[in-house]
Amino acid sequence: MRRRDEVVLWPVYFDSTKTRSKGRKVPKKLSKPSPNLGVLEKAVANLGFSYKVVMDAAYPRFSWKKSGLVLVKKTKAKNRIIIEVAHEISRLMV
């Protein structure tokens, strides 16, 4: 189902241990090793986005691992939201 008013953010988007073909969406320099849902949620909250957390969701490529996801209300382009969240995660996981 396509979501037009929300952006789906998976922790794997920001994981430096994953390749681009395995799901990472940000450059290696912005990614951190194995960020969890809690860090992702905190980063989104710090940026002031309106969001919802889905705990029992599994990234389609890793369907056996329930990593969860964050749904962010779309106020900007998805790419811009992902980059801003990646910067915030980098700041949080120093």
VMD Tcl script that builds the backbone (N, CA, C; Angstrom):
set m [mol new atoms 282]
animate dup $m
set s [atomselect $m all]
$s set {name element resname resid chain x y z} {
  {N N MET 1 A 0.840 -1.177 0.000}
  {CA C MET 1 A 0.000 0.000 0.000}
  {C C MET 1 A 0.891 1.248 0.000}
  {N N ARG 2 A 0.631 2.124 -0.899}
  {CA C ARG 2 A 1.417 3.346 -1.015}
  {C C ARG 2 A 0.910 4.398 -0.035}
  {N N ARG 3 A 1.832 5.022 0.651}
  {CA C ARG 3 A 1.491 6.063 1.621}
  {C C ARG 3 A 1.910 7.412 1.043}
  {N N ARG 4 A 0.951 8.260 0.760}
  {CA C ARG 4 A 1.257 9.541 0.140}
  {C C ARG 4 A 1.560 10.631 1.170}
  {N N ASP 5 A 1.014 10.499 2.370}
  {CA C ASP 5 A 1.207 11.545 3.372}
  {C C ASP 5 A 2.194 11.159 4.463}
  {N N GLU 6 A 2.814 9.973 4.334}
  {CA C GLU 6 A 3.779 9.510 5.323}
  {C C GLU 6 A 5.019 8.948 4.631}
  {N N VAL 7 A 6.136 9.029 5.330}
  {CA C VAL 7 A 7.394 8.461 4.861}
  {C C VAL 7 A 7.745 7.314 5.795}
  {N N VAL 8 A 8.071 6.158 5.238}
  {CA C VAL 8 A 8.457 4.999 6.039}
  {C C VAL 8 A 9.972 5.023 6.228}
  {N N LEU 9 A 10.406 4.967 7.483}
  {CA C LEU 9 A 11.828 4.920 7.804}
  {C C LEU 9 A 12.139 3.611 8.522}
  {N N TRP 10 A 13.014 2.816 7.933}
  {CA C TRP 10 A 13.468 1.564 8.526}
  {C C TRP 10 A 14.854 1.787 9.113}
  {N N PRO 11 A 15.204 1.144 10.213}
  {CA C PRO 11 A 16.560 1.277 10.769}
  {C C PRO 11 A 17.655 0.873 9.776}
  {N N VAL 12 A 17.366 -0.062 8.887}
  {CA C VAL 12 A 18.367 -0.521 7.918}
  {C C VAL 12 A 18.797 0.607 6.969}
  {N N TYR 13 A 17.973 1.631 6.794}
  {CA C TYR 13 A 18.329 2.762 5.928}
  {C C TYR 13 A 19.598 3.467 6.416}
  {N N PHE 14 A 19.872 3.370 7.727}
  {CA C PHE 14 A 20.964 4.116 8.347}
  {C C PHE 14 A 22.078 3.206 8.870}
  {N N ASP 15 A 22.087 1.940 8.479}
  {CA C ASP 15 A 23.003 0.924 9.011}
  {C C ASP 15 A 24.259 0.806 8.156}
  {N N SER 16 A 25.407 1.163 8.723}
  {CA C SER 16 A 26.661 1.129 7.970}
  {C C SER 16 A 27.152 -0.290 7.685}
  {N N THR 17 A 26.605 -1.290 8.377}
  {CA C THR 17 A 27.017 -2.672 8.116}
  {C C THR 17 A 26.289 -3.267 6.917}
  {N N LYS 18 A 25.308 -2.558 6.383}
  {CA C LYS 18 A 24.568 -3.006 5.207}
  {C C LYS 18 A 25.048 -2.260 3.968}
  {N N THR 19 A 24.949 -2.919 2.829}
  {CA C THR 19 A 25.293 -2.282 1.561}
  {C C THR 19 A 24.068 -1.553 1.022}
  {N N ARG 20 A 24.266 -0.785 -0.008}
  {CA C ARG 20 A 23.130 -0.110 -0.645}
  {C C ARG 20 A 22.143 -1.134 -1.189}
  {N N SER 21 A 22.653 -2.230 -1.737}
  {CA C SER 21 A 21.754 -3.250 -2.293}
  {C C SER 21 A 20.999 -4.010 -1.203}
  {N N LYS 22 A 21.473 -3.969 0.023}
  {CA C LYS 22 A 20.790 -4.611 1.151}
  {C C LYS 22 A 19.847 -3.666 1.875}
  {N N GLY 23 A 19.788 -2.391 1.460}
  {CA C GLY 23 A 18.795 -1.489 2.021}
  {C C GLY 23 A 19.280 -0.166 2.567}
  {N N ARG 24 A 20.593 0.045 2.697}
  {CA C ARG 24 A 21.079 1.319 3.217}
  {C C ARG 24 A 20.769 2.416 2.207}
  {N N LYS 25 A 20.282 3.563 2.691}
  {CA C LYS 25 A 19.897 4.657 1.802}
  {C C LYS 25 A 20.809 5.879 1.922}
  {N N VAL 26 A 21.641 5.917 2.943}
  {CA C VAL 26 A 22.490 7.088 3.154}
  {C C VAL 26 A 23.951 6.728 2.888}
  {N N PRO 27 A 24.794 7.729 2.608}
  {CA C PRO 27 A 26.215 7.447 2.410}
  {C C PRO 27 A 26.843 6.842 3.672}
  {N N LYS 28 A 27.925 6.084 3.488}
  {CA C LYS 28 A 28.608 5.435 4.617}
  {C C LYS 28 A 29.003 6.439 5.691}
  {N N LYS 29 A 29.436 7.634 5.284}
  {CA C LYS 29 A 29.890 8.614 6.275}
  {C C LYS 29 A 28.756 9.111 7.172}
  {N N LEU 30 A 27.500 9.003 6.728}
  {CA C LEU 30 A 26.354 9.405 7.548}
  {C C LEU 30 A 25.726 8.244 8.304}
  {N N SER 31 A 26.120 7.023 7.987}
  {CA C SER 31 A 25.491 5.868 8.622}
  {C C SER 31 A 26.267 5.414 9.848}
  {N N LYS 32 A 25.599 4.678 10.719}
  {CA C LYS 32 A 26.190 4.150 11.940}
  {C C LYS 32 A 25.930 2.644 11.995}
  {N N PRO 33 A 26.792 1.895 12.679}
  {CA C PRO 33 A 26.584 0.450 12.739}
  {C C PRO 33 A 25.364 0.072 13.585}
  {N N SER 34 A 24.475 -0.676 12.987}
  {CA C SER 34 A 23.302 -1.268 13.643}
  {C C SER 34 A 22.479 -0.310 14.510}
  {N N PRO 35 A 21.948 0.763 13.946}
  {CA C PRO 35 A 21.059 1.607 14.748}
  {C C PRO 35 A 19.760 0.859 15.014}
  {N N ASN 36 A 19.204 1.036 16.197}
  {CA C ASN 36 A 17.964 0.338 16.520}
  {C C ASN 36 A 16.771 1.293 16.409}
  {N N LEU 37 A 15.603 0.755 16.641}
  {CA C LEU 37 A 14.371 1.540 16.511}
  {C C LEU 37 A 14.323 2.675 17.524}
  {N N GLY 38 A 14.865 2.460 18.716}
  {CA C GLY 38 A 14.871 3.498 19.745}
  {C C GLY 38 A 15.664 4.726 19.327}
  {N N VAL 39 A 16.824 4.510 18.732}
  {CA C VAL 39 A 17.658 5.624 18.263}
  {C C VAL 39 A 16.952 6.350 17.125}
  {N N LEU 40 A 16.353 5.589 16.227}
  {CA C LEU 40 A 15.635 6.190 15.100}
  {C C LEU 40 A 14.465 7.040 15.602}
  {N N GLU 41 A 13.726 6.516 16.565}
  {CA C GLU 41 A 12.599 7.258 17.133}
  {C C GLU 41 A 13.072 8.539 17.825}
  {N N LYS 42 A 14.156 8.447 18.575}
  {CA C LYS 42 A 14.682 9.618 19.273}
  {C C LYS 42 A 15.141 10.693 18.284}
  {N N ALA 43 A 15.789 10.272 17.192}
  {CA C ALA 43 A 16.247 11.220 16.179}
  {C C ALA 43 A 15.066 11.940 15.533}
  {N N VAL 44 A 14.026 11.200 15.198}
  {CA C VAL 44 A 12.838 11.793 14.571}
  {C C VAL 44 A 12.162 12.763 15.543}
  {N N ALA 45 A 12.072 12.376 16.820}
  {CA C ALA 45 A 11.462 13.247 17.828}
  {C C ALA 45 A 12.277 14.519 18.024}
  {N N ASN 46 A 13.611 14.399 18.055}
  {CA C ASN 46 A 14.474 15.571 18.223}
  {C C ASN 46 A 14.324 16.571 17.082}
  {N N LEU 47 A 14.029 16.065 15.891}
  {CA C LEU 47 A 13.855 16.935 14.731}
  {C C LEU 47 A 12.472 17.571 14.678}
  {N N GLY 48 A 11.574 17.145 15.553}
  {CA C GLY 48 A 10.250 17.748 15.636}
  {C C GLY 48 A 9.238 17.232 14.635}
  {N N PHE 49 A 9.507 16.095 14.019}
  {CA C PHE 49 A 8.556 15.517 13.080}
  {C C PHE 49 A 7.406 14.841 13.824}
  {N N SER 50 A 6.244 14.830 13.213}
  {CA C SER 50 A 5.120 14.067 13.719}
  {C C SER 50 A 5.308 12.635 13.218}
  {N N TYR 51 A 5.237 11.648 14.118}
  {CA C TYR 51 A 5.571 10.276 13.729}
  {C C TYR 51 A 4.762 9.235 14.505}
  {N N LYS 52 A 4.783 8.006 13.985}
  {CA C LYS 52 A 4.207 6.827 14.638}
  {C C LYS 52 A 5.236 5.710 14.545}
  {N N VAL 53 A 5.298 4.877 15.582}
  {CA C VAL 53 A 6.224 3.742 15.603}
  {C C VAL 53 A 5.421 2.457 15.438}
  {N N VAL 54 A 5.905 1.582 14.552}
  {CA C VAL 54 A 5.312 0.250 14.371}
  {C C VAL 54 A 6.388 -0.746 14.799}
  {N N MET 55 A 6.184 -1.372 15.951}
  {CA C MET 55 A 7.206 -2.223 16.561}
  {C C MET 55 A 7.402 -3.573 15.858}
  {N N ASP 56 A 6.338 -4.190 15.404}
  {CA C ASP 56 A 6.420 -5.572 14.914}
  {C C ASP 56 A 6.558 -5.697 13.400}
  {N N ALA 57 A 7.028 -4.656 12.743}
  {CA C ALA 57 A 7.200 -4.689 11.290}
  {C C ALA 57 A 8.573 -5.248 10.934}
  {N N ALA 58 A 8.632 -5.965 9.819}
  {CA C ALA 58 A 9.901 -6.531 9.343}
  {C C ALA 58 A 10.223 -5.942 7.976}
  {N N TYR 59 A 11.474 -5.514 7.812}
  {CA C TYR 59 A 11.927 -5.008 6.523}
  {C C TYR 59 A 11.780 -6.129 5.501}
  {N N PRO 60 A 11.168 -5.884 4.348}
  {CA C PRO 60 A 10.871 -6.956 3.394}
  {C C PRO 60 A 12.060 -7.842 3.010}
  {N N ARG 61 A 13.234 -7.282 2.904}
  {CA C ARG 61 A 14.394 -8.080 2.518}
  {C C ARG 61 A 14.862 -8.991 3.648}
  {N N PHE 62 A 14.532 -8.638 4.908}
  {CA C PHE 62 A 14.892 -9.447 6.077}
  {C C PHE 62 A 13.614 -9.779 6.837}
  {N N SER 63 A 12.716 -10.517 6.203}
  {CA C SER 63 A 11.389 -10.764 6.763}
  {C C SER 63 A 11.390 -11.565 8.059}
  {N N TRP 64 A 12.468 -12.247 8.370}
  {CA C TRP 64 A 12.548 -13.031 9.597}
  {C C TRP 64 A 12.959 -12.186 10.806}
  {N N LYS 65 A 13.387 -10.950 10.589}
  {CA C LYS 65 A 13.867 -10.083 11.663}
  {C C LYS 65 A 12.916 -8.898 11.826}
  {N N LYS 66 A 12.230 -8.843 12.957}
  {CA C LYS 66 A 11.279 -7.761 13.225}
  {C C LYS 66 A 12.019 -6.553 13.794}
  {N N SER 67 A 12.413 -5.634 12.921}
  {CA C SER 67 A 13.190 -4.477 13.354}
  {C C SER 67 A 12.310 -3.267 13.669}
  {N N GLY 68 A 11.083 -3.260 13.195}
  {CA C GLY 68 A 10.197 -2.130 13.396}
  {C C GLY 68 A 10.425 -1.043 12.360}
  {N N LEU 69 A 9.549 -0.053 12.362}
  {CA C LEU 69 A 9.670 1.076 11.446}
  {C C LEU 69 A 9.071 2.310 12.082}
  {N N VAL 70 A 9.389 3.459 11.511}
  {CA C VAL 70 A 8.828 4.731 11.958}
  {C C VAL 70 A 8.140 5.378 10.765}
  {N N LEU 71 A 6.896 5.772 10.953}
  {CA C LEU 71 A 6.141 6.493 9.927}
  {C C LEU 71 A 6.185 7.982 10.267}
  {N N VAL 72 A 6.749 8.765 9.382}
  {CA C VAL 72 A 6.909 10.206 9.599}
  {C C VAL 72 A 5.956 10.948 8.680}
  {N N LYS 73 A 5.235 11.931 9.235}
  {CA C LYS 73 A 4.354 12.749 8.412}
  {C C LYS 73 A 5.195 13.497 7.389}
  {N N LYS 74 A 4.804 13.403 6.132}
  {CA C LYS 74 A 5.586 13.972 5.037}
  {C C LYS 74 A 5.381 15.478 4.965}
  {N N THR 75 A 6.440 16.201 5.339}
  {CA C THR 75 A 6.424 17.657 5.246}
  {C C THR 75 A 7.450 18.148 4.236}
  {N N LYS 76 A 8.369 17.251 3.847}
  {CA C LYS 76 A 9.425 17.535 2.881}
  {C C LYS 76 A 9.570 16.319 1.984}
  {N N ALA 77 A 10.495 16.384 1.069}
  {CA C ALA 77 A 10.784 15.228 0.220}
  {C C ALA 77 A 11.363 14.101 1.082}
  {N N LYS 78 A 11.066 12.859 0.717}
  {CA C LYS 78 A 11.546 11.703 1.479}
  {C C LYS 78 A 13.065 11.727 1.610}
  {N N ASN 79 A 13.740 12.032 0.536}
  {CA C ASN 79 A 15.195 12.081 0.535}
  {C C ASN 79 A 15.713 13.090 1.567}
  {N N ARG 80 A 15.101 14.238 1.643}
  {CA C ARG 80 A 15.517 15.286 2.592}
  {C C ARG 80 A 15.278 14.832 4.029}
  {N N ILE 81 A 14.156 14.186 4.286}
  {CA C ILE 81 A 13.855 13.683 5.626}
  {C C ILE 81 A 14.883 12.632 6.036}
  {N N ILE 82 A 15.219 11.719 5.133}
  {CA C ILE 82 A 16.192 10.664 5.425}
  {C C ILE 82 A 17.554 11.262 5.766}
  {N N ILE 83 A 18.002 12.258 5.015}
  {CA C ILE 83 A 19.301 12.883 5.267}
  {C C ILE 83 A 19.306 13.603 6.615}
  {N N GLU 84 A 18.243 14.322 6.929}
  {CA C GLU 84 A 18.161 15.020 8.216}
  {C C GLU 84 A 18.183 14.031 9.379}
  {N N VAL 85 A 17.438 12.940 9.251}
  {CA C VAL 85 A 17.423 11.920 10.303}
  {C C VAL 85 A 18.803 11.264 10.426}
  {N N ALA 86 A 19.477 11.029 9.307}
  {CA C ALA 86 A 20.818 10.436 9.339}
  {C C ALA 86 A 21.795 11.351 10.083}
  {N N HIS 87 A 21.719 12.647 9.855}
  {CA C HIS 87 A 22.582 13.591 10.575}
  {C C HIS 87 A 22.299 13.541 12.079}
  {N N GLU 88 A 21.028 13.465 12.430}
  {CA C GLU 88 A 20.660 13.424 13.849}
  {C C GLU 88 A 21.105 12.116 14.497}
  {N N ILE 89 A 20.978 10.989 13.795}
  {CA C ILE 89 A 21.445 9.715 14.326}
  {C C ILE 89 A 22.959 9.753 14.523}
  {N N SER 90 A 23.681 10.336 13.586}
  {CA C SER 90 A 25.133 10.475 13.714}
  {C C SER 90 A 25.497 11.279 14.950}
  {N N ARG 91 A 24.717 12.314 15.226}
  {CA C ARG 91 A 24.957 13.143 16.406}
  {C C ARG 91 A 24.655 12.376 17.696}
  {N N LEU 92 A 23.592 11.580 17.681}
  {CA C LEU 92 A 23.188 10.826 18.873}
  {C C LEU 92 A 24.121 9.659 19.186}
  {N N MET 93 A 24.655 9.028 18.157}
  {CA C MET 93 A 25.457 7.810 18.349}
  {C C MET 93 A 26.959 8.088 18.280}
  {N N VAL 94 A 27.406 9.144 18.872}
  {CA C VAL 94 A 28.827 9.514 18.846}
  {C C VAL 94 A 29.688 8.535 19.568}
}
mol reanalyze $m
mol bondsrecalc $m
mol representation Tube
mol addrep $m
